[in-house]
Amino acid sequence: MIRKSNKNIGLYLVISADWECINEAETPGESATLAIEEAYEKYGKNLNLAPTITTFSISSSLDGVNFMDTIISHYTPAVLSNAGLHNLSKSYKIILSKLINDS
């Protein structure tokens, strides 16, 4: 990927389970949503998910912002829902609830 720098559009690294994505977005939440859409399109039913999806703002870290301020965790069911994957979001939320209740 090569791009012209843009102060309104950030460059993000998104990480969850066993996959990663680099994309452009206006916000970390949008970045996570775009990444889950791309990952779901590529892996379909073989998509692995973690309870959270982490975004790292590459743009902000290069601008000298505190490193810890550039990392944001997103609740996976919320990101799935934002991506229009409502049934998968509901199913994953049930699985997470069972894991929490069994521990």
Long-range contacts (C-beta under 8 A, 24 or more apart in sequence): 5-59, 10-57, 10-58, 10-59, 10-60, 11-57, 11-58, 11-59, 12-55, 12-56, 12-57, 12-58, 12-59, 13-55, 13-56, 13-58, 14-53, 14-54, 14-55, 14-56, 15-53, 15-54, 15-56, 16-48, 16-49, 16-50, 16-52, 16-53, 16-54, 16-76, 17-48, 17-49, 17-50, 18-48, 19-43, 19-47, 19-48, 22-58, 28-55, 28-57, 28-72, 28-74, 29-55, 29-74, 29-79, 29-82, 31-55, 32-74, 32-79, 32-82, 33-79, 33-82, 33-83, 36-79, 36-80, 36-82, 36-83, 36-85, 37-83, 37-84, 40-83, 40-85, 40-88, 49-76, 49-80, 49-92, 50-76, 51-75, 51-76, 51-96, 52-76, 53-79
